[in-house]
Amino acid sequence: MEIFYKFLERNSLILAFLIVGLIMYFSSIISEKLTNKKLPSAAIAIILGLILAYFGGIQTDGEKGIADIKIFNGFGTLGGSMFRDFAIISTAFGASLLIMKKTGLLGLISLFLGISLSFIFGVMLAYFYGYRDSISLTTIGAGACTYIVGPVTGAAIGASSDIMALSIAAGVIKAIFVAIITPFIAKSIGLNNPHTAMIFGGMIGTNTGVMAGLAATDEKLVPYGAMTATFYTGLGCLVCPSILFLIVKSII
Amino acid sequence: MIIYGVAILAFSYIVGQLFGELLGNWLGINANVGGVGFSMILLMILTDWLRKKDLFTLPTQSGIQFWNQMYIPIIVAMAATQNVKLALTSGMITLLVGIIPVIICFAAIPLLAKFIQKSDIETIRT
């Protein structure tokens, strides 16, 4: 048994390939047999991944889901930002630069609108919940953007560590919520063409959520959403601790 | 050769991401600004140029196509490494802040989408 575990630990990336392959296979069967292909297999696979992450979290009390279990360490590499960005960039191959140019301005507007709306409603909810100091309000509002904008903003304006943790958690919930809900509401918000996908990427912005949500909805929309979403976190880190913080400060 | 495709992708990745890092640094923030986007544009320009020069052979293309096909499995692995436990155990306020703004943003998408020029709509052919 010892040899077996040691072997898997040493080859954890390969093990991750195998397990993800099995997840994809079972998801396609579930999609076909149980939902009559109404729910795309990618959506089912992503939800299964999130469930695995939850069990990994309870098992180890760590932060990286299933990857905190030693033999599943390879999930951290395979699902880490390096491979993720490498694969997402490859989806641009075959995408249309023309469409991206045509919707570029709208994409830019959606970025600013998306960050402002998320921030404002995040701050308002925190205010109604009883937070009254501008630093906590701004950090929580930033957490409503993404789980990176939250702590980056908090660190920049000197938030306490429990508020930072809260903003990270809010950002993680956003990412998970977007990943799960997008395929179900895609039709009702008209998310079936590259132009709307670019607006979607700018409005929602959380890389994890946007990429997983679009993958679960229609693979061909992925590069367009990713194109705008990639600017969201950077832009959020730029405006939350500066302009938006000053606005909150002047109101409170 | 397949590795040529992978190398072109790697070149786009490194140049674009580095540009995003430098842009973030220049703006004085601790984050990459648009790196993936720059890489994507670079890859589109490069592959277009190679195609015109007739240098974009099928094996080269499949070096990029492979990663394209690996995208969803990688996203599944990413989902499996999220801090789901934290999300489910951190209380009401985080749930509200994580979900309500998203619903508002979802609702705003069709409003913005109205500004898309009707003539520009290109639906994806499957």
Interface residues (C-beta under 8 A of the other chain):
Chain A: A16 V20 G21 I23 M24 A42 A45 I46 I47 L48 G49 L50 I51 L52 A53 Y54 G56 G57 I58 D61 E63 K64 G65 I66 A67 F72 F75 G76 L78 G79 G80 F83 R84 D85 F86 A87 I88 I89 S90 T91 A92 F93 G94 A95 S96 L97 I99 M100 K102 T103 L106 I109 S110 L113 G114 L117 S118 F119 F121 G122 L125 A126 Y129 I140 G143 A144 I148 V152 A165 L166 I168 A169 A170 G171 V172 I173 K174 A175 I176 F177 V178 A179 I181 I185 I189 G190 L191 N192 N193 P194 H195 T196 I199 F200 M203 I204 T208 M211 A212 A215 D218 E219 K220 L221 V222 P223 A226 M227 T228 T230 F231 T233 G234 L235 C237 L238
Chain B: L9 A10 S12 Y13 G16 Q17 G20 L23 G24 L27 I29 N30 A31 N32 V33 G34 G35 V36 G37 S39 M40 I41 L43 M44 I45 T47 D48 Q61 I64 Q65 W67 N68 M70 Y71 I72 P73 I74 I75 V76 A77 M78 A79 A80 T81 Q82 N83 V84 K85 L86 A87 L88 S90 I93 T94 L95 L96 V97 G98 I99 I100 P101 V102 I104 C105 F106 A107 A108 I109 P110 L112 A113 F115 I116 Q117 D120 I121 E122 T123 I124 T126
